[in-house]
Amino acid sequence: MTKYGSFPGTRPRRLRTTPVMRRMVAETRLHPADFILPAFVREGVSEPVPIAAMPGVVQHTRDSLKKAAVEALEAGVSGIMLFGVPEDEKKDAFGTPGTDPDGILQVALRDVRAEVGDELLVMSDLCLDETTDHGHCGVLDAEGRVDNDATLERYAEMAQVQADAGAHVVGPSGMMDGQIGVVRDALDQIGREDVAILAYTVKYSSAFYGPFREAVGSSLKGDRKTYQQDPANARESMRELALDLEEGADMVMVKPAGPYLDILAKVADAVDLPVAAYQISGEYSMIEAAAEKGWIDRDKAILESLTGIKRAGAQNILTYWATEVAQKLRLQ
């Protein structure tokens, strides 16, 4: 075989030769502080309730939620995002449990804040879908459509009760026009300028939310396509981003994460605020299901999916594997 000088002179494989070499030159690194743990707390249960569609995830009791928060803190996770699941008979058309100071989410916020103080960011989902008997993220008008402006009034009240209950960060997730500005004003009016807003800036109407609806005991009738974004649209995301920035968002988020890495990269390139992404229930469940079948290596697939989200531009990732992965990273 004829040898032509030292061709090829450039050999990228030299930097892939050993695990230590690959680790040294890695461009993207996961860290426990990257993660936020979404957690569900259910009213009226004495034991954690497994979520069939999300193996390994439960609807917590108040006590088990406090333990999960401490475990996340000890693993180095940055925050815990709480979702409250009220008893069905307490749901109504206006989502009253969402503004009741004794509603399950507000009770859970006080519990967790008392347990972890300021060492773990206590974050709250600010939306009506868990608390309405129709399952939509807002108040309905006489024709059954989500009334944007009437919903904003409910969000303002929710923001205030969640702040009073101890939330460091509120996450308005309903995709109502003007929600960030209204929530900011509501918080400022009660002297809670210190409470940050994580804007669900880009939230697509996605088939991957399926398991989440079991997790929150959703009563949804119909779909949310009139207020969540169309998966076909990208430019619209940048318009939503501009509006949220103008209205006072402190952090912005893309949801779902995996199917929308292109959107995540666009958002990350456009702002100098922290950018988060939510690896949602369907993303979680697909990996768990495929791993259970033996079709993929579970641990490697989890890390690869999270690395891809961070590589695309997410500074923080909401993931149901937050504590597990953080614990493993600390041992490396």
C-alpha positions as CSV (number, residue, x, y, z in Angstrom):
1,M,0.0,0.0,0.0
2,T,1.4,3.4,-1.0
3,K,1.8,5.9,1.8
4,Y,1.2,9.5,0.9
5,G,3.3,11.5,3.4
6,S,1.6,11.8,6.7
7,F,-1.9,11.9,5.2
8,P,-4.2,12.4,6.9
9,G,-2.4,15.1,8.9
10,T,-5.4,16.1,10.9
11,R,-6.9,13.2,13.0
12,P,-9.8,14.2,15.2
13,R,-9.8,10.7,16.5
14,R,-6.7,11.5,18.6
15,L,-9.0,13.4,21.0
16,R,-11.3,10.3,21.4
17,T,-8.8,7.7,22.3
18,T,-9.6,7.2,26.0
19,P,-12.3,8.0,28.5
20,V,-10.0,10.5,30.2
21,M,-9.2,12.2,26.9
22,R,-12.9,12.4,25.9
23,R,-13.8,13.9,29.3
24,M,-11.0,16.5,29.2
25,V,-12.1,17.9,25.8
26,A,-15.9,17.6,26.3
27,E,-17.5,20.8,25.3
28,T,-20.7,20.3,27.3
29,R,-20.8,19.1,30.9
30,L,-23.8,18.3,33.1
31,H,-23.7,19.5,36.7
32,P,-26.2,18.9,39.6
33,A,-26.9,22.6,39.7
34,D,-28.3,22.4,36.2
35,F,-31.4,20.5,37.3
36,I,-34.8,21.4,38.7
37,L,-37.0,18.5,39.9
38,P,-40.7,18.6,39.0
39,A,-42.8,17.0,41.8
40,F,-46.4,16.3,42.3
41,V,-48.2,16.4,45.6
42,R,-51.7,15.0,46.0
43,E,-54.3,16.0,48.5
44,G,-55.9,13.3,50.7
45,V,-53.5,10.4,50.3
46,S,-51.6,8.7,53.1
47,E,-49.0,7.0,50.9
48,P,-47.3,8.1,47.7
49,V,-49.3,7.0,44.6
50,P,-47.3,5.6,41.7
51,I,-48.0,7.1,38.3
52,A,-48.5,4.2,36.0
53,A,-47.4,6.1,32.8
54,M,-44.3,7.4,34.5
55,P,-42.4,4.5,36.2
56,G,-40.5,5.7,39.2
57,V,-42.5,8.9,39.6
58,V,-45.2,9.3,42.2
59,Q,-47.9,11.7,43.5
60,H,-46.4,12.6,46.8
61,T,-48.0,12.9,50.2
62,R,-47.0,16.1,52.1
63,D,-44.5,14.1,54.1
64,S,-42.9,12.2,51.2
65,L,-42.7,15.5,49.2
66,K,-40.6,17.0,52.0
67,K,-38.3,14.0,51.9
68,A,-38.0,14.3,48.2
69,A,-37.1,18.0,48.5
70,V,-34.4,17.2,51.1
71,E,-33.0,14.4,48.8
72,A,-32.8,16.8,45.9
73,L,-31.1,19.4,48.0
74,E,-28.5,16.9,49.3
75,A,-27.8,15.8,45.7
76,G,-27.0,19.4,44.6
77,V,-30.2,20.0,42.6
78,S,-31.0,23.8,42.3
79,G,-34.8,23.7,42.6
80,I,-38.0,21.8,42.9
81,M,-41.1,22.8,40.8
82,L,-44.3,21.9,42.6
83,F,-47.6,20.8,41.1
84,G,-50.6,20.4,43.3
85,V,-53.3,17.7,42.8
86,P,-56.5,18.6,44.7
87,E,-59.3,16.3,45.5
88,D,-61.7,16.0,42.5
89,E,-64.7,17.3,44.5
90,K,-62.8,20.6,45.2
91,K,-62.3,21.4,41.5
92,D,-64.6,23.9,39.9
93,A,-64.9,26.0,36.8
94,F,-62.7,28.8,38.3
95,G,-59.9,26.6,39.7
96,T,-60.7,27.7,43.3
97,P,-58.0,25.5,44.9
98,G,-55.4,27.4,43.0
99,T,-56.1,30.6,45.0
100,D,-57.2,29.1,48.3
101,P,-54.4,29.7,50.9
102,D,-55.2,26.2,52.1
103,G,-55.2,24.6,48.7
104,I,-52.8,21.7,48.3
105,L,-50.2,23.6,46.3
106,Q,-50.0,26.4,48.8
107,V,-49.9,24.0,51.7
108,A,-47.1,22.1,50.0
109,L,-45.1,25.3,49.3
110,R,-45.2,26.2,53.0
111,D,-44.2,22.6,53.9
112,V,-41.2,22.5,51.6
113,R,-40.1,26.0,52.3
114,A,-40.1,25.3,56.0
115,E,-38.0,22.1,55.3
116,V,-35.4,23.6,53.0
117,G,-35.4,27.3,53.6
118,D,-33.4,29.1,51.0
119,E,-31.0,26.2,50.3
120,L,-33.2,24.9,47.5
121,L,-35.3,27.1,45.2
122,V,-38.9,26.4,45.9
123,M,-40.8,26.9,42.6
124,S,-44.5,26.7,41.8
125,D,-46.5,26.0,38.7
126,L,-48.8,28.9,38.2
127,C,-51.7,27.5,36.1
128,L,-55.3,26.5,36.5
129,D,-55.3,23.2,34.7
130,E,-54.8,21.0,37.8
131,T,-57.6,22.8,39.7
132,T,-60.4,23.3,37.1
133,D,-63.2,20.7,36.6
134,H,-62.8,21.2,32.8
135,G,-59.0,20.8,32.8
136,H,-58.2,23.9,30.8
137,C,-55.5,26.4,31.9
138,G,-57.9,29.2,32.2
139,V,-61.5,30.4,32.8
140,L,-64.0,29.5,30.2
141,D,-66.4,32.0,28.6
142,A,-70.1,31.3,27.8
143,E,-69.2,29.5,24.6
144,G,-66.7,27.2,26.3
145,R,-63.6,29.1,25.0
146,V,-60.7,30.0,27.3
147,D,-61.1,33.6,28.2
148,N,-57.6,35.1,28.2
149,D,-58.3,38.3,30.2
150,A,-60.5,36.7,32.8
151,T,-57.8,34.1,33.3
152,L,-55.2,36.8,33.8
153,E,-57.1,38.0,36.8
154,R,-57.0,34.5,38.3
155,Y,-53.2,34.2,37.6
156,A,-52.6,37.5,39.4
157,E,-54.3,36.1,42.5
158,M,-52.5,32.8,42.2
159,A,-49.2,34.6,42.1
160,Q,-49.9,36.4,45.3
161,V,-51.0,33.4,47.3
162,Q,-48.1,31.3,46.0
163,A,-45.7,34.1,47.0
164,D,-47.3,34.3,50.4
165,A,-46.9,30.5,50.8
166,G,-43.2,30.8,50.2
167,A,-42.4,30.4,46.5
168,H,-39.0,31.7,45.5
169,V,-40.0,31.4,41.8
170,V,-43.4,31.2,40.1
171,G,-43.8,29.6,36.7
172,P,-46.8,30.9,34.7
173,S,-47.4,28.0,32.3
174,G,-50.8,28.7,30.8
175,M,-49.7,30.6,27.6
176,M,-52.2,33.4,28.1
177,D,-51.3,36.6,26.3
178,G,-49.9,39.2,28.8
179,Q,-49.5,36.7,31.7
180,I,-45.9,37.7,32.6
181,G,-46.7,41.4,32.9
182,V,-49.9,40.7,35.0
183,V,-48.0,38.4,37.3
184,R,-45.1,40.8,37.7
185,D,-47.5,43.6,38.6
186,A,-49.5,41.4,41.1
187,L,-46.3,40.4,42.9
188,D,-45.0,43.9,43.0
189,Q,-48.3,45.2,44.4
190,I,-47.8,43.1,47.6
191,G,-44.2,44.0,48.0
192,R,-42.8,40.7,46.5
193,E,-40.4,42.2,44.1
194,D,-38.0,39.4,45.2
195,V,-40.1,36.6,43.7
196,A,-38.7,35.7,40.3
197,I,-40.8,34.7,37.3
198,L,-39.8,31.7,35.2
199,A,-41.7,32.3,32.0
200,Y,-43.0,29.4,30.0
201,T,-42.1,31.4,27.0
202,V,-42.4,28.6,24.4
203,K,-44.9,25.9,25.2
204,Y,-46.0,23.8,22.3
205,S,-49.3,21.9,22.0
206,S,-47.6,18.4,22.2
207,A,-48.6,14.8,22.1
208,F,-45.7,14.2,24.6
209,Y,-47.8,15.6,27.5
210,G,-49.9,12.4,27.8
211,P,-48.4,10.9,31.0
212,F,-48.5,14.3,32.7
213,R,-52.2,14.3,32.6
214,E,-52.3,11.2,34.7
215,A,-49.8,12.7,37.1
216,V,-52.0,15.7,37.8
217,G,-55.3,13.9,37.6
218,S,-56.3,16.1,34.6
219,S,-60.0,16.6,33.9
220,L,-59.2,18.0,30.4
221,K,-62.0,17.9,27.8
222,G,-60.8,18.8,24.3
223,D,-57.3,20.2,23.7
224,R,-55.3,23.3,24.3
225,K,-54.4,24.2,20.7
226,T,-56.0,27.7,20.9
227,Y,-53.5,28.9,23.4
228,Q,-50.4,26.6,23.3
229,Q,-48.2,26.9,20.2
230,D,-48.5,25.0,17.0
231,P,-45.6,22.6,16.6
232,A,-45.2,23.8,13.0
233,N,-44.2,27.3,14.0
234,A,-40.8,28.6,14.9
235,R,-40.9,32.4,14.3
236,E,-43.8,32.6,16.6
237,S,-41.5,31.5,19.4
238,M,-39.3,34.5,19.0
239,R,-42.4,36.8,19.1
240,E,-43.4,35.1,22.4
241,L,-39.9,35.6,23.7
242,A,-39.9,39.3,22.9
243,L,-43.2,39.8,24.7
244,D,-42.1,38.0,27.8
245,L,-38.8,40.0,28.0
246,E,-40.7,43.2,27.6
247,E,-43.2,42.2,30.3
248,G,-40.4,41.4,32.9
249,A,-39.5,37.7,32.8
250,D,-36.5,36.8,34.9
251,M,-35.9,33.5,33.2
252,V,-37.4,31.9,30.0
253,M,-38.2,28.3,29.2
254,V,-38.9,26.0,26.2
255,K,-41.3,23.1,26.7
256,P,-41.1,20.3,25.6
257,A,-37.3,20.1,25.3
258,G,-36.2,17.1,23.1
259,P,-38.5,17.6,20.1
260,Y,-37.8,21.4,20.1
261,L,-34.0,21.6,20.4
262,D,-33.9,23.9,17.4
263,I,-36.2,26.4,19.1
264,L,-34.2,26.1,22.3
265,A,-31.0,27.0,20.4
266,K,-32.7,30.0,18.8
267,V,-33.9,31.3,22.2
268,A,-30.6,30.7,23.9
269,D,-28.8,32.6,21.1
270,A,-31.2,35.6,21.4
271,V,-31.1,36.4,25.1
272,D,-28.8,37.0,28.0
273,L,-31.2,35.7,30.6
274,P,-31.1,32.2,32.1
275,V,-32.7,29.7,29.7
276,A,-34.4,26.6,30.9
277,A,-36.0,23.6,29.1
278,Y,-38.5,21.1,30.4
279,Q,-37.9,17.4,29.6
280,I,-41.5,16.5,29.8
281,S,-43.4,13.4,30.8
282,G,-43.6,11.7,27.4
283,E,-39.8,12.2,26.9
284,Y,-39.2,10.5,30.3
285,S,-41.7,7.7,29.7
286,M,-40.4,6.8,26.3
287,I,-36.9,6.2,27.6
288,E,-38.1,4.3,30.6
289,A,-40.4,2.1,28.5
290,A,-37.7,1.3,25.9
291,A,-35.2,0.6,28.7
292,E,-37.7,-1.7,30.4
293,K,-38.0,-3.7,27.1
294,G,-34.2,-3.9,26.9
295,W,-34.0,-2.0,23.7
296,I,-31.7,0.8,25.0
297,D,-29.3,1.3,27.8
298,R,-31.3,3.4,30.3
299,D,-28.5,5.3,32.0
300,K,-26.7,6.1,28.8
301,A,-29.9,7.3,27.1
302,I,-30.8,9.5,30.0
303,L,-27.4,11.2,30.0
304,E,-27.4,11.6,26.3
305,S,-30.8,13.2,26.2
306,L,-29.9,15.6,29.0
307,T,-26.5,16.5,27.4
308,G,-28.3,17.2,24.1
309,I,-30.7,19.6,25.9
310,K,-27.8,21.4,27.6
311,R,-25.7,21.5,24.4
312,A,-28.7,23.2,22.6
313,G,-28.5,26.0,25.1
314,A,-30.4,25.2,28.3
315,Q,-28.7,26.5,31.4
316,N,-31.3,24.7,33.6
317,I,-33.3,21.5,32.8
318,L,-36.5,20.4,34.5
319,T,-36.3,16.6,34.5
320,Y,-37.9,13.8,36.5
321,W,-34.4,12.3,36.7
322,A,-33.0,15.4,38.4
323,T,-32.1,13.9,41.7
324,E,-30.9,10.5,40.3
325,V,-28.6,12.1,37.8
326,A,-27.3,14.7,40.2
327,Q,-26.4,11.9,42.7
328,K,-24.5,10.0,40.0
329,L,-22.7,13.1,38.8
330,R,-21.5,13.9,42.3
331,L,-19.9,10.4,42.5
332,Q,-17.9,10.9,39.3
